[in-house]
Amino acid sequence: MPATDTATTVTDALHRRRSVRAFSDRPVDPALLETIFATAQRAPSGGNLQPWQAVVLAGEPWQAVKDAVAGRIAMGREGYQPEYDIYPKGLTDPWETRRFGVGEGLYAALGIPREDKKGRLGQFMHNYTGFGAPVMLFLHCSRIMGPPQWSDMGMWLQSVMLLLVEHGLASCPQECWAMYGETIRQTLGLGDDQILFTGLAIGYADEAAAVNQWPVPRVGLDEVIDWRGFSR
Ligand SMILES: Cc1cc2nc3c(=O)[nH]c(=O)nc-3n(C[C@H](O)[C@H](O)[C@H](O)COP(=O)(O)O)c2cc1C
């Protein structure tokens, strides 16, 4: 289903939300974003800590982050400043197969064959333009926070993403920005006591783009839910 249609139920919003990797240049009304963030404040958090904090960028400040990160990218591997391990080291199955599968689906939709390493890298590097999104949100929290508070950040993030869908907007969460965390924090004036979790590219989807149209699979319930004490 197109990501920019509006949704009227939570079920609808869940089915319509997808990671959008091509945006139109239509600007986003900051008043609408404010409404969305105000509603997302209803997200739950352990002890009601509400540990999430975000910087929301458009225009010149957004460009400044892209420019700063481009400078680090130009340094090659030397430029990496990972905030955390994006995936566990030595990821095993079933998770490695799922990760591999989503990459294959994406590149197949774009007609980029496995041997075309340059083409695949080129697509990955679109991440660092926010896929053309006019708005970028950087989600961070205090470094003292642990796994429970990181899960709280995830709940807030999903709340924002679903609300964006409800209002006809689209998004792509992007933890790839955490590869250049220090540069981003410095550019945004965030202290070293903060840790950058993820970016969230926000805008209106480019409906025609093939990258926004391939089906992203999910595993069956039998792989994730262990029912006990029910007669089914
Ligand atoms: C916290 C988080 C970080 C992500 N980071 C990236 C990223 O850096 N680049 C990207 O293209 N997709 C990223 N994704 C999108 C996932 O690949 C996507 O959610 C997953 O494949 C399921 O697809 P869907 O969101 O379209 O349903 C991220 C998703 C989450 C939740």
Ligand as a Chemical Component Dictionary entry (heavy atoms), coordinates in Angstrom:
data_LIG
# 
_chem_comp.id                   LIG 
_chem_comp.type                 NON-POLYMER 
_chem_comp.pdbx_formal_charge   0 
_chem_comp.three_letter_code    LIG 
# 
loop_
_chem_comp_atom.comp_id 
_chem_comp_atom.atom_id 
_chem_comp_atom.alt_atom_id 
_chem_comp_atom.type_symbol 
_chem_comp_atom.charge 
_chem_comp_atom.model_Cartn_x 
_chem_comp_atom.model_Cartn_y 
_chem_comp_atom.model_Cartn_z 
_chem_comp_atom.pdbx_ordinal 
LIG C1  C1  C 0 16.342 1.316  14.791 1  
LIG C2  C2  C 0 16.347 1.022  13.317 2  
LIG C3  C3  C 0 17.414 1.407  12.539 3  
LIG C4  C4  C 0 17.419 1.191  11.153 4  
LIG N1  N1  N 0 18.481 1.642  10.399 5  
LIG C5  C5  C 0 18.421 1.569  9.049  6  
LIG C6  C6  C 0 19.444 2.161  8.254  7  
LIG O1  O1  O 0 20.434 2.680  8.747  8  
LIG N2  N2  N 0 19.267 2.164  6.900  9  
LIG C7  C7  C 0 18.185 1.582  6.314  10 
LIG O2  O2  O 0 18.092 1.612  5.076  11 
LIG N3  N3  N 0 17.214 0.978  7.035  12 
LIG C8  C8  C 0 17.291 0.980  8.384  13 
LIG N4  N4  N 0 16.296 0.435  9.150  14 
LIG C9  C9  C 0 15.119 -0.161 8.484  15 
LIG C10 C10 C 0 15.070 -1.684 8.571  16 
LIG O3  O3  O 0 15.896 -2.248 7.599  17 
LIG C11 C11 C 0 13.596 -2.067 8.369  18 
LIG O4  O4  O 0 12.825 -1.597 9.448  19 
LIG C12 C12 C 0 13.383 -3.578 8.247  20 
LIG O5  O5  O 0 14.078 -4.124 7.163  21 
LIG C13 C13 C 0 11.874 -3.877 8.073  22 
LIG O6  O6  O 0 11.371 -3.182 6.951  23 
LIG P1  P1  P 0 10.211 -2.107 7.023  24 
LIG O7  O7  O 0 10.604 -1.058 8.047  25 
LIG O8  O8  O 0 10.120 -1.520 5.641  26 
LIG O9  O9  O 0 8.971  -2.810 7.445  27 
LIG C14 C14 C 0 16.309 0.570  10.542 28 
LIG C15 C15 C 0 15.235 0.149  11.338 29 
LIG C16 C16 C 0 15.246 0.378  12.698 30 
LIG C17 C17 C 0 14.062 -0.049 13.530 31 
# 
loop_
_chem_comp_bond.comp_id 
_chem_comp_bond.atom_id_1 
_chem_comp_bond.atom_id_2 
_chem_comp_bond.value_order 
_chem_comp_bond.pdbx_ordinal 
LIG C1  C2  SING 1  
LIG C2  C3  SING 2  
LIG C2  C16 DOUB 3  
LIG C3  C4  DOUB 4  
LIG C4  N1  SING 5  
LIG C4  C14 SING 6  
LIG N1  C5  DOUB 7  
LIG C5  C6  SING 8  
LIG C5  C8  SING 9  
LIG C6  O1  DOUB 10 
LIG C6  N2  SING 11 
LIG N2  C7  SING 12 
LIG C7  O2  DOUB 13 
LIG C7  N3  SING 14 
LIG N3  C8  DOUB 15 
LIG C8  N4  SING 16 
LIG N4  C9  SING 17 
LIG N4  C14 SING 18 
LIG C9  C10 SING 19 
LIG C10 O3  SING 20 
LIG C10 C11 SING 21 
LIG C11 O4  SING 22 
LIG C11 C12 SING 23 
LIG C12 O5  SING 24 
LIG C12 C13 SING 25 
LIG C13 O6  SING 26 
LIG O6  P1  SING 27 
LIG P1  O7  DOUB 28 
LIG P1  O8  SING 29 
LIG P1  O9  SING 30 
LIG C14 C15 DOUB 31 
LIG C15 C16 SING 32 
LIG C16 C17 SING 33 
# 
